[in-house]
Amino acid sequence: MPFVISTFVAGVMLAGGLPAGPSDLLAPLDSESVPAWSPPPAPTRGLRFFTPAEPKDWRQLNRDVTPSVKTRPMDAMPGMGAGS
């Protein structure tokens, strides 16, 4: 009995994904509803080419991205100094 029920459930699940009928698949498309064909865009369109750059001093780069004392979040809050 469980085999019959599982077969029925599998059949219902498979039938639910089918289109309305095979006539929908075989019917010719309405030529007025189909837009004109245009070629797809080139896959390399919009790419930028980069060249290697000279290496920079990593210490200076770290200093450039380190927040200053005035912009640190704990110093900006009243009563929340760095030493407390």
FENTA-V692567 format. One record per residue. N is the residue number from 0. PHI is phi as a letter, one per 30 degrees, with the letter a starting at -180 (none if undefined). NEAR is the number of other C-alpha atoms within 10 Angstrom. Layout:
BEGIN
n=N phi=PHI near=NEAR
n=N phi=PHI near=NEAR
END
This chain:
BEGIN
n=0 phi=none near=6
n=1 phi=d near=7
n=2 phi=d near=8
n=3 phi=d near=9
n=4 phi=d near=10
n=5 phi=d near=11
n=6 phi=d near=12
n=7 phi=d near=12
n=8 phi=d near=12
n=9 phi=d near=12
n=10 phi=d near=11
n=11 phi=d near=11
n=12 phi=d near=11
n=13 phi=d near=10
n=14 phi=d near=10
n=15 phi=d near=10
n=16 phi=c near=8
n=17 phi=d near=9
n=18 phi=d near=10
n=19 phi=e near=9
n=20 phi=a near=8
n=21 phi=d near=9
n=22 phi=d near=9
n=23 phi=d near=10
n=24 phi=d near=10
n=25 phi=c near=8
n=26 phi=d near=8
n=27 phi=d near=8
n=28 phi=d near=10
n=29 phi=d near=7
n=30 phi=d near=8
n=31 phi=d near=7
n=32 phi=d near=7
n=33 phi=c near=8
n=34 phi=d near=7
n=35 phi=d near=7
n=36 phi=d near=6
n=37 phi=b near=6
n=38 phi=d near=5
n=39 phi=d near=6
n=40 phi=d near=7
n=41 phi=d near=7
n=42 phi=d near=7
n=43 phi=c near=7
n=44 phi=d near=7
n=45 phi=i near=7
n=46 phi=d near=7
n=47 phi=c near=6
n=48 phi=c near=5
n=49 phi=c near=6
n=50 phi=c near=5
n=51 phi=d near=5
n=52 phi=c near=6
n=53 phi=d near=6
n=54 phi=d near=6
n=55 phi=c near=8
n=56 phi=d near=8
n=57 phi=d near=9
n=58 phi=d near=8
n=59 phi=d near=10
n=60 phi=d near=10
n=61 phi=d near=10
n=62 phi=d near=10
n=63 phi=d near=10
n=64 phi=c near=8
n=65 phi=d near=11
n=66 phi=d near=11
n=67 phi=d near=9
n=68 phi=d near=11
n=69 phi=d near=9
n=70 phi=c near=10
n=71 phi=d near=12
n=72 phi=d near=11
n=73 phi=d near=13
n=74 phi=d near=14
n=75 phi=d near=12
n=76 phi=d near=9
n=77 phi=d near=7
n=78 phi=i near=9
n=79 phi=b near=11
n=80 phi=d near=11
n=81 phi=d near=9
n=82 phi=c near=5
n=83 phi=c near=5
END
